[in-house]
Amino acid sequence: MRASVAHVDPVEMFTGVHRKTLVYGDKAMICQISFAPGGDVPLHNHPNEQTGYVLEGTLKLTIGEELLVLKPGEAYVIPGNTPHAATADEPTVVLDIFSPPREDYKDR
């Protein structure tokens, strides 16, 4: 079955942070998140479980009270409703998978 493809054009989420919603179905969504040096996603939470995989660069990810410094090939899991934030000091690209899909990422 072919899934819904939402966006290929990047959407600026925050200064220096862009999202491409690549594909989503009924139960999951895949997004590519690109960070410019100094790009920052402030502390937030959402009900969706979020898993991710670092493709390029180094991601500094805070999940609850834990700080992770992740390199290409490393992955993470953020349980739903858990506060988290991310920053990058160099160009960084990650794939984020949300379950269920984030409604606010479908049309933007």
MOPAC internal coordinates of N, CA, C and O (Angstrom, degrees):
PM7 1SCF
backbone

  N    0.0000 0     0.00 0     0.00 0    0    0    0
  C    1.4493 1     0.00 0     0.00 0    1    0    0
  C    1.5189 1   108.62 1     0.00 0    2    1    0
  O    1.2310 1   120.46 1   -44.84 1    3    2    1
  N    1.2848 1   116.73 1   135.16 1    3    2    1
  C    1.4562 1   121.95 1   175.99 1    5    3    2
  C    1.5268 1   108.15 1   -83.43 1    6    5    3
  O    1.2310 1   120.40 1   -43.30 1    7    6    5
  N    1.3349 1   116.85 1   136.70 1    7    6    5
  C    1.4592 1   121.42 1  -178.37 1    9    7    6
  C    1.5261 1   110.23 1   -96.14 1   10    9    7
  O    1.2310 1   121.03 1   -12.32 1   11   10    9
  N    1.3169 1   115.63 1   167.68 1   11   10    9
  C    1.4648 1   121.59 1   178.33 1   13   11   10
  C    1.5215 1   110.29 1   -70.04 1   14   13   11
  O    1.2310 1   120.02 1   -51.87 1   15   14   13
  N    1.2983 1   117.57 1   128.13 1   15   14   13
  C    1.4590 1   121.95 1   173.33 1   17   15   14
  C    1.5194 1   106.68 1  -101.89 1   18   17   15
  O    1.2310 1   120.58 1   -59.29 1   19   18   17
  N    1.3277 1   116.50 1   120.71 1   19   18   17
  C    1.4553 1   120.41 1  -173.04 1   21   19   18
  C    1.5260 1   112.40 1   -91.58 1   22   21   19
  O    1.2310 1   119.65 1   120.81 1   23   22   21
  N    1.3171 1   118.27 1   -59.19 1   23   22   21
  C    1.4636 1   121.28 1  -173.93 1   25   23   22
  C    1.5161 1   110.62 1  -141.07 1   26   25   23
  O    1.2310 1   121.31 1   -32.96 1   27   26   25
  N    1.2994 1   115.11 1   147.04 1   27   26   25
  C    1.4485 1   120.49 1   165.83 1   29   27   26
  C    1.5213 1   110.00 1  -119.86 1   30   29   27
  O    1.2310 1   120.21 1   162.34 1   31   30   29
  N    1.3246 1   117.21 1   -17.66 1   31   30   29
  C    1.4571 1   120.84 1   176.10 1   33   31   30
  C    1.5248 1   109.19 1   -81.21 1   34   33   31
  O    1.2310 1   119.90 1   -42.92 1   35   34   33
  N    1.3511 1   117.79 1   137.08 1   35   34   33
  C    1.4640 1   119.43 1  -179.23 1   37   35   34
  C    1.5247 1   112.37 1   -70.43 1   38   37   35
  O    1.2310 1   121.54 1   -33.08 1   39   38   37
  N    1.3180 1   114.66 1   146.92 1   39   38   37
  C    1.4658 1   123.48 1   175.53 1   41   39   38
  C    1.5244 1   106.86 1  -116.22 1   42   41   39
  O    1.2310 1   120.18 1   -51.77 1   43   42   41
  N    1.3361 1   117.25 1   128.23 1   43   42   41
  C    1.4630 1   119.33 1   177.79 1   45   43   42
  C    1.5231 1   109.08 1   -74.77 1   46   45   43
  O    1.2310 1   121.02 1   -61.51 1   47   46   45
  N    1.3254 1   115.65 1   118.49 1   47   46   45
  C    1.4632 1   121.72 1   178.13 1   49   47   46
  C    1.5274 1   110.14 1   -86.38 1   50   49   47
  O    1.2310 1   121.29 1   132.52 1   51   50   49
  N    1.3269 1   115.14 1   -47.48 1   51   50   49
  C    1.4569 1   124.66 1   178.81 1   53   51   50
  C    1.5222 1   105.89 1  -144.88 1   54   53   51
  O    1.2310 1   119.96 1   -13.29 1   55   54   53
  N    1.3226 1   117.68 1   166.71 1   55   54   53
  C    1.4583 1   120.03 1   178.20 1   57   55   54
  C    1.5253 1   109.39 1   -56.44 1   58   57   55
  O    1.2310 1   120.89 1   -57.69 1   59   58   57
  N    1.3247 1   115.89 1   122.31 1   59   58   57
  C    1.4635 1   120.54 1   178.51 1   61   59   58
  C    1.5104 1   115.16 1    81.36 1   62   61   59
  O    1.2310 1   119.77 1  -172.36 1   63   62   61
  N    1.3401 1   118.04 1     7.64 1   63   62   61
  C    1.4726 1   121.61 1   179.99 1   65   63   62
  C    1.5256 1   108.39 1  -132.05 1   66   65   63
  O    1.2310 1   120.83 1   -58.35 1   67   66   65
  N    1.3284 1   116.02 1   121.65 1   67   66   65
  C    1.4651 1   121.59 1  -178.79 1   69   67   66
  C    1.5231 1   110.71 1  -124.01 1   70   69   67
  O    1.2310 1   121.23 1   -34.20 1   71   70   69
  N    1.3257 1   115.25 1   145.80 1   71   70   69
  C    1.4665 1   121.92 1  -179.41 1   73   71   70
  C    1.5184 1   109.84 1  -120.54 1   74   73   71
  O    1.2310 1   121.28 1   -40.71 1   75   74   73
  N    1.3230 1   115.15 1   139.29 1   75   74   73
  C    1.4629 1   121.91 1   166.29 1   77   75   74
  C    1.5199 1   106.40 1  -118.18 1   78   77   75
  O    1.2310 1   120.09 1   -62.50 1   79   78   77
  N    1.3221 1   117.44 1   117.50 1   79   78   77
  C    1.4573 1   120.63 1   173.03 1   81   79   78
  C    1.5240 1   105.74 1   -80.63 1   82   81   79
  O    1.2310 1   120.75 1   -70.36 1   83   82   81
  N    1.3267 1   116.16 1   109.64 1   83   82   81
  C    1.4580 1   120.80 1  -172.70 1   85   83   82
  C    1.5176 1   112.80 1   -83.31 1   86   85   83
  O    1.2310 1   120.77 1   133.29 1   87   86   85
  N    1.3376 1   116.14 1   -46.71 1   87   86   85
  C    1.4611 1   119.78 1  -175.78 1   89   87   86
  C    1.5231 1   108.78 1  -163.86 1   90   89   87
  O    1.2310 1   120.87 1   -29.81 1   91   90   89
  N    1.3247 1   115.94 1   150.19 1   91   90   89
  C    1.4625 1   119.65 1   172.25 1   93   91   90
  C    1.5143 1   109.31 1  -151.19 1   94   93   91
  O    1.2310 1   122.14 1   -27.18 1   95   94   93
  N    1.3267 1   113.52 1   152.82 1   95   94   93
  C    1.4545 1   122.01 1   174.22 1   97   95   94
  C    1.5133 1   108.29 1  -123.96 1   98   97   95
  O    1.2310 1   120.38 1    24.85 1   99   98   97
  N    1.3192 1   116.87 1  -155.15 1   99   98   97
  C    1.4595 1   120.60 1  -179.39 1  101   99   98
  C    1.5253 1   112.66 1   -72.68 1  102  101   99
  O    1.2310 1   119.81 1   150.74 1  103  102  101
  N    1.3454 1   117.96 1   -29.26 1  103  102  101
  C    1.4600 1   120.31 1  -170.91 1  105  103  102
  C    1.5144 1   115.21 1  -118.23 1  106  105  103
  O    1.2310 1   119.16 1   169.07 1  107  106  105
  N    1.3227 1   119.20 1   -10.93 1  107  106  105
  C    1.4659 1   120.59 1  -177.63 1  109  107  106
  C    1.5222 1   110.60 1  -151.69 1  110  109  107
  O    1.2310 1   121.62 1   -20.07 1  111  110  109
  N    1.3239 1   114.51 1   159.93 1  111  110  109
  C    1.4651 1   123.09 1  -179.28 1  113  111  110
  C    1.5193 1   107.95 1  -140.85 1  114  113  111
  O    1.2310 1   120.41 1   -39.77 1  115  114  113
  N    1.3432 1   116.81 1   140.23 1  115  114  113
  C    1.4596 1   121.73 1   176.11 1  117  115  114
  C    1.5213 1   108.32 1  -117.19 1  118  117  115
  O    1.2310 1   121.27 1   -51.75 1  119  118  117
  N    1.3371 1   115.17 1   128.25 1  119  118  117
  C    1.4594 1   121.93 1   177.85 1  121  119  118
  C    1.5228 1   109.27 1  -127.08 1  122  121  119
  O    1.2310 1   121.04 1   -34.48 1  123  122  121
  N    1.3187 1   115.62 1   145.52 1  123  122  121
  C    1.4599 1   121.33 1   171.01 1  125  123  122
  C    1.5180 1   107.01 1  -101.33 1  126  125  123
  O    1.2310 1   120.68 1   -53.91 1  127  126  125
  N    1.3302 1   116.31 1   126.09 1  127  126  125
  C    1.4600 1   121.86 1   179.57 1  129  127  126
  C    1.5235 1   107.73 1  -113.93 1  130  129  127
  O    1.2310 1   120.72 1   -54.09 1  131  130  129
  N    1.3417 1   116.23 1   125.91 1  131  130  129
  C    1.4634 1   121.74 1  -179.62 1  133  131  130
  C    1.5232 1   109.11 1  -115.55 1  134  133  131
  O    1.2310 1   121.21 1   -49.94 1  135  134  133
  N    1.3317 1   115.28 1   130.06 1  135  134  133
  C    1.4627 1   122.65 1   179.04 1  137  135  134
  C    1.5259 1   109.12 1  -110.34 1  138  137  135
  O    1.2310 1   120.14 1   -50.33 1  139  138  137
  N    1.3156 1   117.34 1   129.67 1  139  138  137
  C    1.4576 1   121.97 1   166.02 1  141  139  138
  C    1.5276 1   106.85 1   -80.84 1  142  141  139
  O    1.2310 1   119.32 1   -18.19 1  143  142  141
  N    1.3312 1   118.91 1   161.81 1  143  142  141
  C    1.4647 1   119.20 1   175.86 1  145  143  142
  C    1.5301 1   110.45 1   -53.84 1  146  145  143
  O    1.2310 1   120.63 1   -50.36 1  147  146  145
  N    1.3169 1   116.40 1   129.64 1  147  146  145
  C    1.4587 1   122.03 1  -177.91 1  149  147  146
  C    1.5132 1   114.12 1    85.18 1  150  149  147
  O    1.2310 1   119.77 1   177.70 1  151  150  149
  N    1.3377 1   118.05 1    -2.30 1  151  150  149
  C    1.4648 1   121.16 1   177.16 1  153  151  150
  C    1.5184 1   110.68 1   -61.07 1  154  153  151
  O    1.2310 1   120.76 1   -39.12 1  155  154  153
  N    1.3276 1   116.15 1   140.88 1  155  154  153
  C    1.4627 1   120.40 1  -171.64 1  157  155  154
  C    1.5264 1   110.22 1  -143.26 1  158  157  155
  O    1.2310 1   120.76 1   -51.21 1  159  158  157
  N    1.3231 1   116.16 1   128.79 1  159  158  157
  C    1.4667 1   122.23 1   170.53 1  161  159  158
  C    1.5236 1   106.03 1  -104.05 1  162  161  159
  O    1.2310 1   119.61 1   -66.22 1  163  162  161
  N    1.3324 1   118.36 1   113.78 1  163  162  161
  C    1.4608 1   120.29 1  -175.87 1  165  163  162
  C    1.5311 1   112.52 1   -67.64 1  166  165  163
  O    1.2310 1   121.41 1   -16.08 1  167  166  165
  N    1.3127 1   114.90 1   163.92 1  167  166  165
  C    1.4609 1   121.88 1   179.39 1  169  167  166
  C    1.5250 1   110.01 1   -54.80 1  170  169  167
  O    1.2310 1   120.79 1   -50.36 1  171  170  169
  N    1.3197 1   116.09 1   129.64 1  171  170  169
  C    1.4630 1   122.28 1  -179.75 1  173  171  170
  C    1.5231 1   108.38 1  -159.76 1  174  173  171
  O    1.2310 1   120.53 1    -5.72 1  175  174  173
  N    1.3122 1   116.60 1   174.28 1  175  174  173
  C    1.4649 1   121.21 1   172.09 1  177  175  174
  C    1.5174 1   108.69 1  -149.51 1  178  177  175
  O    1.2310 1   121.13 1   -15.09 1  179  178  177
  N    1.3165 1   115.44 1   164.91 1  179  178  177
  C    1.4629 1   123.09 1   178.44 1  181  179  178
  C    1.5210 1   107.18 1  -156.13 1  182  181  179
  O    1.2310 1   119.58 1   -20.31 1  183  182  181
  N    1.3144 1   118.41 1   159.69 1  183  182  181
  C    1.4704 1   120.33 1  -176.40 1  185  183  182
  C    1.5271 1   113.75 1   -72.22 1  186  185  183
  O    1.2310 1   119.69 1   164.41 1  187  186  185
  N    1.3288 1   118.20 1   -15.59 1  187  186  185
  C    1.4590 1   121.64 1  -176.38 1  189  187  186
  C    1.5242 1   111.22 1   -76.09 1  190  189  187
  O    1.2310 1   120.27 1   -41.51 1  191  190  189
  N    1.3378 1   117.09 1   138.49 1  191  190  189
  C    1.4565 1   119.78 1   166.98 1  193  191  190
  C    1.5247 1   107.17 1   -67.88 1  194  193  191
  O    1.2310 1   120.59 1   -39.16 1  195  194  193
  N    1.3232 1   116.49 1   140.84 1  195  194  193
  C    1.4653 1   121.58 1  -179.97 1  197  195  194
  C    1.5164 1   108.57 1  -127.59 1  198  197  195
  O    1.2310 1   120.60 1   -56.62 1  199  198  197
  N    1.3137 1   116.46 1   123.38 1  199  198  197
  C    1.4563 1   121.03 1   172.79 1  201  199  198
  C    1.5173 1   106.95 1  -117.45 1  202  201  199
  O    1.2310 1   120.46 1   -26.26 1  203  202  201
  N    1.3148 1   116.72 1   153.74 1  203  202  201
  C    1.4531 1   118.59 1  -177.46 1  205  203  202
  C    1.5062 1   112.59 1  -151.01 1  206  205  203
  O    1.2310 1   121.82 1   -15.43 1  207  206  205
  N    1.3417 1   114.13 1   164.57 1  207  206  205
  C    1.4540 1   122.97 1  -176.96 1  209  207  206
  C    1.5269 1   107.44 1  -143.00 1  210  209  207
  O    1.2310 1   120.65 1   -53.13 1  211  210  209
  N    1.3271 1   116.35 1   126.87 1  211  210  209
  C    1.4616 1   121.01 1  -178.84 1  213  211  210
  C    1.5294 1   109.17 1   -83.48 1  214  213  211
  O    1.2310 1   120.96 1   -56.93 1  215  214  213
  N    1.3359 1   115.78 1   123.07 1  215  214  213
  C    1.4646 1   121.69 1   178.55 1  217  215  214
  C    1.5283 1   112.04 1   -93.23 1  218  217  215
  O    1.2310 1   120.50 1   137.70 1  219  218  217
  N    1.3371 1   116.66 1   -42.30 1  219  218  217
  C    1.4682 1   122.57 1  -176.56 1  221  219  218
  C    1.5190 1   109.28 1  -144.39 1  222  221  219
  O    1.2310 1   120.54 1   -30.24 1  223  222  221
  N    1.3320 1   116.58 1   149.76 1  223  222  221
  C    1.4543 1   121.50 1   173.39 1  225  223  222
  C    1.5160 1   113.05 1    80.88 1  226  225  223
  O    1.2310 1   121.40 1    19.94 1  227  226  225
  N    1.3280 1   114.92 1  -160.06 1  227  226  225
  C    1.4637 1   122.67 1  -179.36 1  229  227  226
  C    1.5233 1   108.54 1  -131.44 1  230  229  227
  O    1.2310 1   120.59 1   -54.53 1  231  230  229
  N    1.3217 1   116.48 1   125.47 1  231  230  229
  C    1.4619 1   122.44 1   179.43 1  233  231  230
  C    1.5160 1   109.42 1  -106.32 1  234  233  231
  O    1.2310 1   120.67 1   -52.87 1  235  234  233
  N    1.3248 1   116.33 1   127.13 1  235  234  233
  C    1.4645 1   121.81 1   171.61 1  237  235  234
  C    1.5160 1   106.21 1   -98.63 1  238  237  235
  O    1.2310 1   120.75 1   -67.39 1  239  238  237
  N    1.3174 1   116.17 1   112.61 1  239  238  237
  C    1.4581 1   122.36 1  -172.55 1  241  239  238
  C    1.5178 1   109.66 1  -122.25 1  242  241  239
  O    1.2310 1   120.81 1   -55.90 1  243  242  241
  N    1.3224 1   116.06 1   124.10 1  243  242  241
  C    1.4581 1   121.42 1   174.22 1  245  243  242
  C    1.5188 1   107.57 1  -102.52 1  246  245  243
  O    1.2310 1   120.95 1   -56.16 1  247  246  245
  N    1.3358 1   115.78 1   123.84 1  247  246  245
  C    1.4667 1   122.74 1   176.68 1  249  247  246
  C    1.5189 1   106.18 1  -121.07 1  250  249  247
  O    1.2310 1   120.40 1   -69.19 1  251  250  249
  N    1.3236 1   116.84 1   110.81 1  251  250  249
  C    1.4632 1   119.37 1  -173.75 1  253  251  250
  C    1.5201 1   108.51 1    61.74 1  254  253  251
  O    1.2310 1   120.06 1    60.12 1  255  254  253
  N    1.3205 1   117.49 1  -119.88 1  255  254  253
  C    1.4659 1   122.81 1   179.89 1  257  255  254
  C    1.5233 1   112.49 1   -99.03 1  258  257  255
  O    1.2310 1   119.76 1   178.86 1  259  258  257
  N    1.3254 1   118.07 1    -1.14 1  259  258  257
  C    1.4657 1   122.21 1  -174.01 1  261  259  258
  C    1.5298 1   111.34 1   -96.67 1  262  261  259
  O    1.2310 1   120.22 1   -48.92 1  263  262  261
  N    1.3366 1   117.19 1   131.08 1  263  262  261
  C    1.4602 1   122.70 1   174.49 1  265  263  262
  C    1.5215 1   108.81 1  -102.51 1  266  265  263
  O    1.2310 1   120.68 1   -56.42 1  267  266  265
  N    1.3250 1   116.31 1   123.58 1  267  266  265
  C    1.4580 1   122.49 1   176.64 1  269  267  266
  C    1.5244 1   108.41 1  -112.56 1  270  269  267
  O    1.2310 1   120.30 1   -40.81 1  271  270  269
  N    1.3155 1   117.04 1   139.19 1  271  270  269
  C    1.4581 1   122.59 1   171.78 1  273  271  270
  C    1.5208 1   105.48 1  -114.68 1  274  273  271
  O    1.2310 1   121.04 1   -69.55 1  275  274  273
  N    1.3319 1   115.62 1   110.45 1  275  274  273
  C    1.4634 1   121.61 1  -169.12 1  277  275  274
  C    1.5212 1   111.27 1  -112.88 1  278  277  275
  O    1.2310 1   121.16 1   -44.15 1  279  278  277
  N    1.3198 1   115.38 1   135.85 1  279  278  277
  C    1.4671 1   124.14 1  -179.67 1  281  279  278
  C    1.5254 1   109.62 1  -109.39 1  282  281  279
  O    1.2310 1   119.79 1    -9.94 1  283  282  281
  N    1.3307 1   118.01 1   170.06 1  283  282  281
  C    1.4643 1   120.56 1   178.14 1  285  283  282
  C    1.5291 1   112.09 1   -52.80 1  286  285  283
  O    1.2310 1   121.50 1   -44.80 1  287  286  285
  N    1.3241 1   114.73 1   135.20 1  287  286  285
  C    1.4590 1   121.31 1  -178.56 1  289  287  286
  C    1.5138 1   113.79 1    92.61 1  290  289  287
  O    1.2310 1   119.85 1   172.30 1  291  290  289
  N    1.3336 1   117.90 1    -7.70 1  291  290  289
  C    1.4622 1   120.90 1   178.50 1  293  291  290
  C    1.5261 1   109.74 1   -98.17 1  294  293  291
  O    1.2310 1   121.20 1   -24.91 1  295  294  293
  N    1.3269 1   115.31 1   155.09 1  295  294  293
  C    1.4629 1   121.48 1  -173.71 1  297  295  294
  C    1.5232 1   110.21 1  -133.11 1  298  297  295
  O    1.2310 1   121.14 1   -10.35 1  299  298  297
  N    1.3282 1   115.43 1   169.65 1  299  298  297
  C    1.4621 1   121.64 1  -178.80 1  301  299  298
  C    1.5207 1   109.75 1  -150.48 1  302  301  299
  O    1.2310 1   121.70 1   -19.62 1  303  302  301
  N    1.3410 1   114.36 1   160.38 1  303  302  301
  C    1.4595 1   122.50 1   175.49 1  305  303  302
  C    1.5239 1   107.30 1  -131.42 1  306  305  303
  O    1.2310 1   120.93 1   -50.78 1  307  306  305
  N    1.3338 1   115.82 1   129.22 1  307  306  305
  C    1.4605 1   121.80 1   176.65 1  309  307  306
  C    1.5265 1   106.85 1  -118.23 1  310  309  307
  O    1.2310 1   119.79 1   -70.33 1  311  310  309
  N    1.3400 1   118.01 1   109.67 1  311  310  309
  C    1.4645 1   119.49 1   178.61 1  313  311  310
  C    1.5318 1   110.83 1   -61.83 1  314  313  311
  O    1.2310 1   120.39 1   -27.52 1  315  314  313
  N    1.3049 1   116.86 1   152.48 1  315  314  313
  C    1.4541 1   121.49 1   176.79 1  317  315  314
  C    1.5184 1   111.55 1   -54.51 1  318  317  315
  O    1.2310 1   120.62 1   -34.55 1  319  318  317
  N    1.3289 1   116.41 1   145.45 1  319  318  317
  C    1.4666 1   124.96 1   177.44 1  321  319  318
  C    1.5228 1   114.21 1    65.56 1  322  321  319
  O    1.2310 1   119.63 1  -164.19 1  323  322  321
  N    1.3292 1   118.32 1    15.81 1  323  322  321
  C    1.4602 1   122.03 1   178.31 1  325  323  322
  C    1.5271 1   109.32 1   -96.56 1  326  325  323
  O    1.2310 1   119.62 1   -54.82 1  327  326  325
  N    1.3431 1   118.33 1   125.18 1  327  326  325
  C    1.4625 1   119.97 1   178.22 1  329  327  326
  C    1.5331 1   110.67 1   -61.06 1  330  329  327
  O    1.2310 1   121.07 1   -42.38 1  331  330  329
  N    1.3321 1   115.57 1   137.62 1  331  330  329
  C    1.4629 1   120.24 1   179.19 1  333  331  330
  C    1.5240 1   109.88 1  -154.36 1  334  333  331
  O    1.2310 1   121.15 1   -22.42 1  335  334  333
  N    1.3346 1   115.40 1   157.58 1  335  334  333
  C    1.4600 1   123.11 1   179.66 1  337  335  334
  C    1.5214 1   107.73 1  -148.82 1  338  337  335
  O    1.2310 1   120.68 1   -21.14 1  339  338  337
  N    1.3355 1   116.31 1   158.86 1  339  338  337
  C    1.4619 1   119.82 1  -178.80 1  341  339  338
  C    1.5174 1   110.18 1  -145.16 1  342  341  339
  O    1.2310 1   121.12 1   -31.15 1  343  342  341
  N    1.3268 1   115.46 1   148.85 1  343  342  341
  C    1.4541 1   121.95 1   175.35 1  345  343  342
  C    1.5200 1   108.91 1  -149.30 1  346  345  343
  O    1.2310 1   121.21 1   -19.36 1  347  346  345
  N    1.3285 1   115.29 1   160.64 1  347  346  345
  C    1.4604 1   120.87 1   178.24 1  349  347  346
  C    1.5240 1   108.79 1  -142.95 1  350  349  347
  O    1.2310 1   120.61 1   -42.71 1  351  350  349
  N    1.3255 1   116.44 1   137.29 1  351  350  349
  C    1.4612 1   121.87 1   178.36 1  353  351  350
  C    1.5233 1   112.27 1   -95.51 1  354  353  351
  O    1.2310 1   120.51 1   174.31 1  355  354  353
  N    1.3217 1   116.64 1    -5.69 1  355  354  353
  C    1.4586 1   122.52 1  -179.95 1  357  355  354
  C    1.5254 1   107.61 1  -140.89 1  358  357  355
  O    1.2310 1   119.23 1   -14.17 1  359  358  357
  N    1.3265 1   119.07 1   165.83 1  359  358  357
  C    1.4634 1   118.98 1   176.50 1  361  359  358
  C    1.5322 1   109.98 1   -55.47 1  362  361  359
  O    1.2310 1   120.94 1   -52.50 1  363  362  361
  N    1.3284 1   115.80 1   127.50 1  363  362  361
  C    1.4664 1   121.43 1  -173.82 1  365  363  362
  C    1.5200 1   108.87 1  -139.64 1  366  365  363
  O    1.2310 1   120.82 1   -39.74 1  367  366  365
  N    1.3305 1   116.04 1   140.26 1  367  366  365
  C    1.4625 1   121.79 1   178.35 1  369  367  366
  C    1.5209 1   108.49 1  -131.27 1  370  369  367
  O    1.2310 1   120.72 1   -48.82 1  371  370  369
  N    1.3308 1   116.23 1   131.18 1  371  370  369
  C    1.4633 1   121.65 1   177.36 1  373  371  370
  C    1.5235 1   109.48 1  -130.15 1  374  373  371
  O    1.2310 1   121.24 1   -24.49 1  375  374  373
  N    1.3152 1   115.23 1   155.51 1  375  374  373
  C    1.4603 1   121.55 1   167.76 1  377  375  374
  C    1.5097 1   106.96 1  -102.66 1  378  377  375
  O    1.2310 1   120.12 1   -52.37 1  379  378  377
  N    1.3179 1   117.39 1   127.63 1  379  378  377
  C    1.4620 1   122.59 1   175.49 1  381  379  378
  C    1.5186 1   108.61 1  -112.27 1  382  381  379
  O    1.2310 1   121.27 1   -44.49 1  383  382  381
  N    1.3207 1   115.17 1   135.51 1  383  382  381
  C    1.4627 1   121.97 1   177.24 1  385  383  382
  C    1.5222 1   106.83 1  -117.61 1  386  385  383
  O    1.2310 1   120.85 1   -53.89 1  387  386  385
  N    1.3240 1   115.98 1   126.11 1  387  386  385
  C    1.4623 1   122.01 1  -179.46 1  389  387  386
  C    1.5173 1   109.47 1  -113.74 1  390  389  387
  O    1.2310 1   120.94 1   -43.63 1  391  390  389
  N    1.3379 1   115.80 1   136.37 1  391  390  389
  C    1.4605 1   121.09 1   175.98 1  393  391  390
  C    1.5200 1   108.45 1  -138.50 1  394  393  391
  O    1.2310 1   120.12 1   -57.78 1  395  394  393
  N    1.3222 1   117.38 1   122.22 1  395  394  393
  C    1.4583 1   127.58 1    -7.92 1  397  395  394
  C    1.5284 1   110.27 1   -67.48 1  398  397  395
  O    1.2310 1   119.73 1    -7.80 1  399  398  397
  N    1.3411 1   118.11 1   172.20 1  399  398  397
  C    1.4589 1   120.58 1   178.76 1  401  399  398
  C    1.5326 1   111.52 1   -57.29 1  402  401  399
  O    1.2310 1   120.92 1   -33.03 1  403  402  401
  N    1.3156 1   115.84 1   146.97 1  403  402  401
  C    1.4662 1   120.81 1   175.15 1  405  403  402
  C    1.5161 1   108.84 1   -79.29 1  406  405  403
  O    1.2310 1   120.40 1   -61.79 1  407  406  405
  N    1.2964 1   116.83 1   118.21 1  407  406  405
  C    1.4667 1   121.11 1   179.29 1  409  407  406
  C    1.5292 1   111.22 1   -59.74 1  410  409  407
  O    1.2310 1   120.49 1   143.26 1  411  410  409
  N    1.3476 1   116.68 1   -36.74 1  411  410  409
  C    1.4644 1   120.24 1  -177.17 1  413  411  410
  C    1.5256 1   113.03 1   -72.26 1  414  413  411
  O    1.2310 1   119.54 1   170.80 1  415  414  413
  N    1.3216 1   118.49 1    -9.20 1  415  414  413
  C    1.4670 1   121.57 1   177.76 1  417  415  414
  C    1.5248 1   112.29 1  -102.25 1  418  417  415
  O    1.2310 1   119.53 1   175.89 1  419  418  417
  N    1.3140 1   118.50 1    -4.11 1  419  418  417
  C    1.4643 1   120.60 1  -176.75 1  421  419  418
  C    1.5191 1   112.73 1   -73.64 1  422  421  419
  O    1.2310 1   119.48 1   140.74 1  423  422  421
  N    1.3052 1   118.60 1   -39.26 1  423  422  421
  C    1.4591 1   121.40 1  -171.26 1  425  423  422
  C    1.5172 1   113.99 1  -113.50 1  426  425  423
  O    1.2310 1   120.18 1  -168.99 1  427  426  425
  N    1.3419 1   117.26 1    11.01 1  427  426  425
  C    1.4655 1   119.16 1   179.70 1  429  427  426
  C    1.4999 1   109.51 1  -126.25 1  430  429  427
  O    1.2310 1   120.10 1   180.00 1  431  430  429

